[in-house]
Amino acid sequence: MSTPRIGKVFGAVNLGSFRVSAMIAGLSEAGELVVLGSGHRAAQGVKRGYVTDMPAATYAVRDAIERAEKMARVSVGSVLIGCSGAGLASQVAEVEVEIGGRRIEEEDVEHLLVTAQQVIQPDGRMVLHAQPAHYTLDGAHGVANPRGLHAERLGVDIHIMLADGAPVRNLTEAVQNAHLGVDAVVASPLAAGHACLTAEERDLGVALVELGGQVTNVAVFAGGMLLGLTSLPFGSGDITDAIASSFGIRRFQAERLKCVHGSALASPADHREMVPVNAPGEEQQGPLARHADAENRVPRAELVAVITAELGRQMEEVGRALRALGFAGNRRSQVVVTGGGAELAGLADFAQGALGKPVRVGKPLALKGLPEAHATPGFSTLAGLVLYAAADPVDIRSVARSRQSVTRYSGVALAARVLRAAKEYF
């Protein structure tokens, strides 16, 4: 089968606390998004979503993007950046203007979006984006494209994403120091939502819990847009630390125990099973782990107990965040868990019992060319960044101001607009 001709190329970098990853994708002439290359490496210089060591973070970015470029056999000059920390906050603002019952023209939509620019109130914070989520006609919601329709009043719901300025500038500088331009900084929950939520889920209402290495983002979607989010300062790395502390072992050993033998669900056979702390062929270094036998094996039941204890505390905080976001009322509303922490065996069942809601694990939707190793929950944000780039959403801040600055039309102004419309359409 012939390789599709690529018309446009997108680059993305996600600076996580556990790994720094990069992806290059292209949009074919037929409009299909194709992953050309991807790469990742262990994170350096990033803690809980914040850059803490600029040279180390820059090196990690450069290494990850070079791996992706080598696989893609193409280089990129600029990328989108995923942001998981930086005090993310989400707002929704409603704006409405009078139309007078006539047909809606392109300039009416532009005038509405220009008017909506006035509702952005960052309060000293950085605006990552301000996008029209959907339009309303005479109060009726769910209108994707109002052009050509008639209405008395035209409205729009604007989704505004805010972040603290200094952490975002540090993320941007780490990428720029790697000789890359920055097309946009995208909130991690928004990107992950593009990757692992369907349009129907976002419309009906769904909560997205992104369990990262050191940050957990809890976001609520409804009506096709992100309504609110909360960032919590813990993640799957805290489970690793709990294992390391409980057994007195190194972090890399604890991470291996968690990934290879760990589970969020206990089984009757756990107390009879001993799991090795050392990897196959790895020599014993230092003292044996606590509660280990002579071969440095620990009871799986104790490993599972440590994991479930820490995970229980985390799910309690997630449940509290969901209630604060107004998502606790309908028990049937679904929760989607993604991020690297979602790869823990049995997590969905554990979270369902802890949250009292249906839970599924979310991973990137099918993308042509996406390597199997990167089609996992841990790479949802990265895949979502290129999907976000391909969608090319409108930002109201880029809409040029027209000559008219009023929001209501009457008298001579209304008559002139009606006459112009009549000449154009009838």
C-alpha positions in Angstrom: 0.0 0.0 0.0 1.4 3.4 -1.0 2.3 5.9 1.7 -0.1 8.9 1.8 1.2 12.2 0.6 1.6 14.5 3.6 0.5 18.1 3.2 1.2 19.5 6.7 3.3 18.3 9.6 2.7 18.8 13.4 5.1 18.4 16.3 4.2 17.9 20.0 6.1 17.6 23.2 4.7 16.6 26.6 6.9 17.4 29.6 5.7 15.0 32.2 7.1 14.3 35.6 7.9 10.7 34.7 8.8 10.9 31.0 9.3 13.5 28.4 7.7 12.4 25.1 7.5 13.8 21.6 5.4 13.0 18.5 5.4 14.1 14.9 2.3 13.6 12.8 1.2 14.6 9.3 -2.1 15.5 7.7 -2.5 13.7 4.4 -4.0 15.3 1.3 -7.1 13.2 2.1 -7.4 14.8 5.5 -6.2 11.8 7.5 -3.9 12.2 10.5 -0.8 9.9 10.3 1.7 9.5 13.0 5.2 9.7 11.4 7.4 9.2 14.5 7.4 9.3 18.3 9.9 9.0 21.0 10.3 9.3 24.8 12.9 9.3 27.5 13.0 9.5 31.3 12.0 12.9 32.6 14.7 15.3 33.9 14.3 18.7 35.4 10.5 18.5 35.9 8.7 18.0 39.2 4.9 17.9 39.6 4.5 19.6 36.2 6.9 22.4 37.0 10.4 22.9 35.5 12.9 22.7 38.3 16.2 22.4 36.3 16.2 24.2 33.0 19.3 22.6 31.4 18.2 19.1 32.3 14.6 19.7 31.0 16.0 21.2 27.8 18.2 18.2 27.3 15.3 15.8 27.8 13.2 17.7 25.3 16.0 17.7 22.7 16.6 14.0 23.2 12.9 13.1 22.9 12.3 15.2 19.7 15.4 13.8 18.1 14.2 10.3 18.6 10.8 11.2 17.1 12.5 13.0 14.1 14.8 10.0 13.5 11.7 7.7 13.3 9.7 10.1 11.2 12.7 11.0 8.9 11.6 14.6 9.0 12.5 17.5 11.3 10.1 20.0 12.9 10.8 23.7 13.7 8.0 24.2 16.2 5.8 22.2 18.5 2.8 22.2 20.7 3.5 21.8 24.5 1.4 19.9 27.0 1.0 21.6 30.4 -0.2 19.5 33.4 0.7 21.8 36.3 1.0 25.6 36.4 -2.2 26.1 38.4 -4.5 25.3 35.5 -8.0 26.7 35.8 -11.0 26.6 33.4 -13.8 29.1 32.9 -16.9 29.2 30.7 -18.4 32.6 29.6 -21.6 33.3 27.8 -22.0 36.1 25.3 -25.0 37.2 23.2 -25.8 39.8 20.6 -29.0 40.9 18.9 -29.6 39.8 15.3 -33.1 40.9 14.7 -34.6 37.8 13.1 -32.5 38.0 9.9 -30.1 35.5 8.4 -26.8 35.3 10.2 -23.8 36.3 8.2 -20.1 35.7 8.6 -19.5 39.2 9.9 -22.1 38.6 12.6 -20.2 35.6 13.9 -17.0 37.7 13.8 -18.6 40.5 15.6 -19.9 38.1 18.3 -16.4 36.7 18.8 -14.9 40.2 19.0 -17.5 41.1 21.6 -16.6 37.9 23.5 -13.0 39.1 23.8 -14.2 41.6 26.4 -15.3 38.8 28.8 -11.8 37.4 29.3 -10.8 38.3 32.8 -7.4 36.7 33.5 -6.9 38.5 36.8 -3.1 38.6 36.2 -2.9 35.0 35.0 -1.9 33.8 31.5 -4.6 32.8 29.0 -3.7 29.6 27.2 -6.7 29.8 25.0 -10.2 31.2 24.6 -12.3 29.2 22.2 -15.9 29.2 21.1 -17.3 25.8 22.3 -20.8 26.1 20.7 -23.3 28.7 19.6 -26.8 29.4 20.7 -29.8 30.7 18.7 -32.5 32.4 20.8 -31.2 30.5 23.8 -31.2 27.1 22.1 -27.8 25.3 22.7 -25.8 22.9 20.6 -25.5 24.9 17.3 -22.1 24.0 15.7 -22.4 26.5 12.8 -24.9 29.3 12.9 -24.1 30.8 9.5 -27.0 30.9 7.2 -29.6 30.4 10.0 -32.1 33.0 11.3 -32.4 34.2 14.9 -33.4 37.1 17.1 -30.3 36.6 19.3 -27.0 34.9 18.6 -24.9 33.7 21.5 -21.7 31.7 22.1 -20.2 29.8 25.0 -16.5 30.6 25.3 -14.1 28.2 27.0 -11.2 30.0 28.7 -8.1 28.2 30.0 -5.9 30.0 32.5 -2.6 29.2 34.0 0.1 30.8 36.1 2.5 32.8 33.9 5.9 32.0 35.3 5.6 28.1 35.1 4.3 28.3 31.6 7.2 30.6 30.6 9.6 28.1 32.1 8.0 25.2 30.0 8.2 27.4 26.9 11.8 28.4 27.5 12.9 24.8 28.1 11.5 23.9 24.6 12.9 27.1 22.9 16.3 26.3 24.4 16.1 23.0 22.5 16.0 25.1 19.3 12.2 24.7 18.8 9.5 27.2 18.3 6.3 27.0 20.4 3.0 27.0 18.4 0.8 26.8 21.6 0.7 25.6 25.2 -2.2 23.2 25.6 -3.7 22.2 29.0 -3.1 18.4 29.5 -6.7 17.6 30.3 -7.9 19.3 27.1 -5.4 17.3 25.0 -6.1 14.0 26.8 -9.9 14.6 26.2 -9.2 14.9 22.5 -7.4 11.6 22.5 -9.6 9.3 24.6 -13.1 10.7 24.9 -15.7 10.4 22.1 -17.7 13.4 21.0 -20.8 11.8 22.5 -19.2 11.4 25.9 -18.1 15.0 25.9 -21.6 16.0 25.0 -23.5 13.8 27.5 -21.2 14.5 30.4 -18.1 12.7 31.5 -15.2 13.1 34.1 -11.7 12.6 32.9 -9.1 11.7 35.6 -5.6 11.9 34.3 -3.2 10.0 36.7 0.2 11.3 35.8 3.5 10.5 37.5 3.3 13.3 40.1 0.1 15.3 39.1 -3.5 14.1 38.8 -5.8 16.3 36.8 -9.6 15.9 37.3 -11.7 17.5 34.5 -15.4 17.5 33.8 -16.8 17.7 30.3 -20.4 18.4 29.3 -22.2 20.0 26.3 -19.2 19.3 24.2 -16.7 21.4 26.2 -14.5 21.3 29.3 -16.5 22.9 32.1 -14.0 22.7 35.0 -10.8 21.1 36.3 -8.7 20.6 39.4 -5.1 19.7 39.6 -4.0 17.5 42.5 -0.4 17.2 43.6 0.0 13.4 43.6 0.2 10.6 41.0 1.4 7.1 40.3 4.9 8.1 41.5 3.6 8.4 45.0 2.5 4.8 44.9 6.1 3.9 43.8 7.5 5.9 46.7 5.1 4.2 49.1 6.4 0.8 47.9 10.0 1.9 48.2 9.5 3.2 51.7 7.5 0.2 52.9 10.1 -2.4 51.7 13.2 -0.3 52.1 14.2 -0.7 48.4 15.3 1.7 45.6 12.8 3.6 43.5 13.6 1.7 40.3 13.0 -1.6 42.1 9.7 -0.3 43.5 8.6 0.9 40.1 9.4 -2.5 38.6 7.5 -4.3 41.4 4.5 -2.0 40.8 4.4 -2.5 37.0 5.2 -6.2 36.8 3.6 -7.7 39.9 1.4 -4.9 41.3 -2.4 -4.7 41.2 -5.2 -2.5 42.6 -7.2 -5.7 43.4 -6.3 -8.3 46.0 -6.8 -12.0 45.3 -7.0 -15.0 47.6 -3.7 -16.4 46.2 -1.7 -13.3 47.0 -0.5 -14.5 50.4 1.0 -17.6 48.9 2.9 -15.9 46.2 6.4 -14.4 46.6 7.6 -11.9 44.0 11.2 -11.0 43.3 12.6 -7.6 44.1 15.5 -8.0 41.7 15.1 -8.2 37.9 16.2 -11.5 36.3 20.0 -11.7 36.2 20.3 -8.6 38.4 22.8 -9.1 41.2 21.8 -8.4 44.8 23.1 -5.0 45.9 22.8 -4.0 49.6 20.6 -5.6 52.2 17.5 -7.6 51.5 14.1 -5.9 51.3 12.0 -5.8 54.5 9.9 -8.9 54.9 11.8 -10.6 52.1 13.0 -14.2 52.1 16.6 -15.4 51.5 16.1 -14.9 47.7 14.9 -11.3 48.2 11.3 -12.0 47.4 8.5 -10.3 49.2 4.9 -11.4 49.7 2.6 -10.2 46.9 -0.2 -9.7 49.4 1.9 -7.0 51.2 2.8 -5.3 47.9 -0.9 -5.2 46.9 -1.8 -3.8 50.4 0.7 -1.0 50.1 -0.6 -0.1 46.6 -4.3 -0.2 47.6 -3.7 1.9 50.7 -2.0 4.7 48.8 -4.5 4.4 45.9 -7.4 4.6 48.3 -6.1 7.9 49.6 -5.7 9.2 46.1 -9.2 8.1 45.0 -10.7 9.9 48.1 -9.1 13.1 46.9 -10.4 12.5 43.4 -13.9 11.9 44.7 -13.7 15.2 46.7 -12.6 17.0 43.6 -15.5 15.6 41.5 -18.0 16.7 44.1 -16.5 20.2 44.1 -16.9 20.3 40.4 -20.6 19.3 40.7 -20.1 15.8 39.2 -21.4 13.8 42.1 -25.1 13.9 41.5 -25.7 11.4 38.7 -24.3 8.0 39.7 -24.6 6.9 36.0 -22.2 9.5 34.8 -19.0 7.9 33.6 -15.5 8.5 34.7 -12.6 7.8 32.3 -9.2 7.3 33.9 -6.1 7.8 31.7 -2.4 8.7 32.1 0.5 6.4 33.1 -1.1 5.5 36.4 -4.1 4.1 34.6 -2.0 1.2 33.4 -1.9 -0.4 36.8 -3.8 -3.8 36.7 -7.3 -3.6 38.2 -7.4 0.1 38.5 -10.7 0.6 36.7 -12.5 -1.8 39.1 -10.8 -0.2 42.2 -11.8 3.3 41.1 -15.4 2.2 40.3 -15.7 0.9 43.8 -14.1 4.0 45.4 -16.0 6.6 43.3 -19.3 4.8 43.0 -19.5 5.5 39.3 -18.9 3.5 36.1 -15.2 3.7 35.2 -13.2 2.8 32.1 -9.6 3.2 31.2 -9.0 5.7 28.4 -6.3 5.3 25.8 -5.6 7.1 22.5 -8.2 6.6 19.9 -7.0 4.7 16.8 -4.4 6.8 15.0 -2.7 5.6 11.8 0.9 4.9 12.4 0.8 5.1 16.2 3.3 2.5 17.6 1.7 -0.1 19.9 4.0 1.0 22.7 2.5 4.5 22.5 -1.1 3.5 22.1 -1.4 3.3 25.9 -3.0 5.6 28.6 0.4 7.0 29.4 0.6 8.7 26.0 -3.0 10.1 25.8 -1.9 13.7 26.3 0.9 13.4 23.6 -1.5 11.9 21.0 -4.1 14.5 22.0 -1.7 17.3 21.2 -1.4 16.3 17.6 -5.1 15.8 17.4 -5.6 19.2 18.8 -3.2 20.7 16.3 -5.0 19.0 13.4 -8.4 20.3 14.6 -7.0 23.8 14.5 -9.5 25.3 16.9 -10.4 29.0 16.7 -9.1 31.3 19.4 -11.3 34.4 19.8 -8.2 36.5 20.6 -7.0 36.1 17.0 -10.3 37.4 15.5 -9.7 40.9 14.2 -11.9 43.7 15.4 -14.4 45.0 12.9 -15.6 48.6 12.5 -18.7 48.0 14.5 -18.3 47.8 18.3 -21.9 47.8 19.5 -23.7 44.7 20.6 -27.3 45.7 19.8 -28.7 47.0 16.6 -31.7 49.3 16.2 -33.1 52.1 14.1 -31.1 53.2 11.1 -28.2 50.7 11.8 -30.6 47.8 11.8 -32.4 48.9 8.7 -29.2 49.3 6.8 -28.1 45.7 7.8 -31.5 44.3 6.8 -31.3 46.1 3.4 -27.8 44.8 2.8 -28.9 41.3 3.6 -31.9 41.5 1.4 -29.8 42.6 -1.6 -27.4 39.8 -1.0 -29.8 36.8 -0.4 -33.0 37.7 -2.3 
